[in-house]
Amino acid sequence: MKKIIIPIAAVVCAAIAAVIVIVMVNSAQSRRVVQEDTETVAESVESTPETTTAQATTEETTTEETTAPEDNIVNIAYLGIDKQENRSDVMMVLSINITKNKIKVISLLRDTKAYYRDMPVDTKLGYAYKWGGNELALEVINDNFKTDLEYYIDMWFKDVADIVDALGGVDIELTEAEAEEVNNLTSSKAKVTAGWGTLTGSQAVAYARIRRIDGEFYRSHRQHNVIRQLFEKLKAMPKSEYPAFITRLMGDMETNVTLEMLYSFTELDMETLTLDCYTIPDPDYETDVVGDWDPVDLSLLDEDDPWLDNPTWLWMYDLDAAAERLHSIIYEYD
């Protein structure tokens, strides 16, 4: 699939990609799946001998006594690529619980100090894509967060602002500082003010990229605000508008998600589908998180090592504990 390169950090992120995939399948494939299932059931009824009442009762009892199956969960890595540095500026785990009709978006901060198998020093999580593309990004996420991710969605957005505008903008509550930053970051003559308002595409992109006033954690929360708004807009979109919108966005997406997996998404109910967003690290949970410049001992590196910055800014925290929280979010255990 052709990738269109654009100079902008990923903003809409995993929720957009997930919902696009889901609505695509629901609108284009659900009838086919239902038809195939109906034909299979019909063939089964015609070829299966009659079952006695006693047999049916026994089968029902056996079913009731059987332990309930585990939730059907699909986990996908989402990578939002920053062209300027050719690294994954946004890294998320997109978890789709088909059984419980839920989507969870877990942001992994790009500046997390991460272990690399073939590097003599630990460095930014976000460098993995630059050095080894999607394969290395999956490897580094799996090694550091004890996951077994196999699938990815990789996007360089052609024009995020246009996508937001196509959905009628997003309703966001701005602080005074955020409103000032949005106005500073956009060239539009229309200015925003503090309080609730509908942001245009360019304003929403500016809002989601704000970091200077309060830092990376709050930027992640702002991205989640935009994601939630776009998620609700997509859910409300008439099905007749799905094809054009999907075509507009899918051209910028690279993924190894299989057709079989897409078929499994047809079980989701778009009307009741829910979305929850999380960030790792989150100071409320990763209470040991420390952000600092981390100097590198250059004697550990060869001249041809792909080192970019020294020192480099990193978030440092207990990755084992963070991995445990990531698993508890996905699989819903205490």
N, C-alpha and C positions, 0 to 999 in steps of 0.2 A: 504494500500500500504506500502510495506516495506521501511523503512528509513535507509539509509546508513550513518553512522556518520563519519565525517572527521574533522580533526583539522585545519580548514581554514575559514577565514571570507568570506562571500558571496561577490563576485566581479561582476559577470556578471549580477546578480540581475534580476529585473522584466522584462526587455526587452527580455532577453533570454527566460524566462518562457512564456511570452506572444506570442512571435513569434513561439516557439515550438508548443504551443497549436493551433495557427492559421494554420501553415503549416500542422500540423497533420490532422486537420479537412478538410482543402482545398484539401489535397491529397487523404485522405481516405474516406471522407464523401460527398464531393461536388457532385459527380456523383449520389449518392443515393438521395440527396436532390433534385437535378434537376429532377431526374426521378419521385420522389414522387410528385413534383409540377406539372410536365407535366401530370401525371395521374389524379391529382385532377382537373386541368383545363379541361382535356378532358371529365371527368365525368360531370363537371359543364355545359359544352357546350351541351352535349347530353341531360341533364335533364332540361335545362332552356328554356322557351318559347322564340320565336323570339321577339326582341325588336324593336319597331317602330322607325323611324327616329326622330320623335318628342320626344319620351321618351329618346333616346340617347342624343339628344341635351340638354334636361333639366338636365340630369344627369351630363353632361360635365360642364354645367354652374354652377351647385351646387358644383361640385368639385373645380372649380376655385375660388369660393367665400368662400370656407372653409379655415379657418386659417391653415397655414402649421403646421404639427406636430412637436413636439420637437425632438431634436436629440436623437437617440438611443445610450445611453452611458452605458457602463458596467464598474463599479469600483471594483477593487480587491486589497486587501492588500497583499503585498509581504513581506515576512519575511526571511531574510538570517541569519541562525542560527550559532552562534559561539559555537563550542563544549566545548571549554575550560571553558567558563563561563555559558554555556547553556542559553544564552540570544540572543535576536534578534539584532545582530551586525549591520544589515542593515534593515531599515524599509522604505518601499516605498508604495505609492498609484499608482497603475497601472490603468490608465483610458483609455478605448478603446472606441472611438467615431466611431461607425459603420456607422453612417450617413455620416460623413465627412472623413472617411477613415484615422483616426489619432490614434496614440498611444502616450500617455503622461506618463512620468515617473516622479513622484514627490517624491524626497528623503526627509524623515523626520529624522533629526539628532537624533541619539539614545540617546544623552545626554541631550535632551530637558527636562526641568523641567516640569513634568506633574502631573496632578491631578489624584489620585486614590480614588475610592469611599470608599474602606474599609481600607484605610491607614490614620493614623492621621497626616502624613506629605506628602508633594509632593516630588517626586523623579524622577529618570531617566525613560524616556519613554521606554528605552530598557530593563528594568527589567520586564516588563509585561509578556513576554513570559516565563521567568524563573519561575515566581510565579504562572502563570495560563495558560500557553500554548497559543494556538491560540485564544481561547475564550476570555481570559483576554486581549490579545494584541488588538483584535478588539474592545473590550469595551473601553479601554483606548484611542485608536486612535479616536473612535467615540465621546467620551466625551470631549476630548480636542480640536478636530478640527471640531466638529459639523457635522460629516459625519454620514452616515447610512450604513457603509460597512457590508456586510454579508458574502462575499466570501474571501478566502485567498489562497495563494500559499506559501508553507513552504518548503524551500530547505536547505539541508546541502550538499554542493557539494562534490562529491566523488573525483573528480580530475579536477578542473577548468583548470589547465594547459593543460591537454589532450584535453579538449573541444576546447580551443583556437588553439592548434596545429592541431586539426582535420579540422579546418576552414582555415588553412594556416597562422596562426598568425594574428597580428593586426598592422596596420601602425600608429605609434604615434610619435609626435614631442616632444623630451625631452629637458629640460633645462640641464645645467651643473650639478646643484644640484640633479635633478631627475636621471640623468644618473649615478651619483655616488651612489645614494641610491639603484637603481636597481642592480648595480654590487655588492654592499655590501650585499644585501638581497638574492642573488642567488649564487648557487655554480657552475654555468656553467662556463666553461673556455672561452666561447664566451662572450666578453664584449661589452656593448653598449656605444655609444658616443652621445654627444649632437646633436640635429637636428633630421630630419626625419629618421625613420628606421622601419623595421618590427620586432616586438617583438615576441619571442617565447612564449609558454604558461607560463612557469615559470617566464619569464621576465615581461609579462603582469600582472600576479598576483602580483608580487613585486611592479610594478608601481602603481597598483590600491590600494595598501595597504599603500603607503607612507603617513605619517602624520607628522613625526618629523620635517621636514624642514619648514613647513608652516601651518600646522593645519588641522582641520576637514573639513572646508569649501573647501579647495583645494583638499583634498582627495575625497570628493564627486564629484568634477569636474573631477578628474582623472577617477573615476569609470564611470562617464557618457561618457567620451571619449572612454573607452573600450566598453561600451554598444553600442554606436553609430557604432563603427567599426564592432562589431559582428552582429548587426542588418543588416548592409549592406551586410555582408558576407552571412547571412542567406537568405536574399532576393535574392541573386545571385546564391544560391545553386540550382543545377538541382533537379527537383522534384523526380527523380529516387533515389536521395541520402537521401530524407527525412526519410524514415522508419528506416534506420540504425542509423541515427543521433538522431532521436526522441527516439528510444529504449534506446540509450545510456544515455540520460539525464532524461527521464521520471521515471526511476527507483529510482531516488533520490528525487522525488517530492511528496509532500503530498498536496492535495487540496480538497476543497468541491465544486469546480466549477462543475456545473451540465452538463449533456449531452445536455440538451436543450440550455444552454448557448453556448456550443461549436458549436451547429448547427447555432446559430445566427452569429458566426464569419465567416461563409462561404460567407457572403455578402462582406467581405473585399477584396479589390483588392491588392494582394501582390506587383504588379509592381509599383503602385503609393502610397502605404502605407507610411506614414511619421511618424517620431519619434521625439518628443521634450522632453527635460529633464529639470527639475527644482529642486531647493533645498529650503527647509524651515527648519530653518531660512536662509535667504540670506541677508547679511548686506546692500545690495543695496535697499532692500525693508523693511525688519525688522530692521529699523535704530536704534531701542532701544535695540538690542540684546547685552547681556553682558554675558561673560563666567567667572565663578569664582568658587572657592571652597565654598560649601554651608554646613556649619556645622548643625548638627541635634540636637535638644533638646532631649536628650535621656530620659528625664522624661516623654515624650509623648509616649514612646514605651514600650510595654511589653517585657519581657525577651525572649518570643518565637516569637516576630515579625521578619519577614525575612529581617532584615537589613544587608546589606553587607559592606558598606563603610561609615565611618564617619571621617572627612567630605568627601563629594563626589563632583566631578566636574560636573557642570551643565551649560547648556545654558539657560538663562532666557530672555524672551521677551513677548510681548503682544500676547497671544495665540488667543484672539478674532480677532485681526487684521490679524494674520497669517491664521486663519481659513477662514476668508473672502477672502484672496488672494488665498488660496487653491481652494475655490469654483469658483473664477473668472477664474482660470486656467482651471479647468475642464469644466465649462459651458460657458466659453468665454463671460463673460460680464464685463463691466468696473466698 
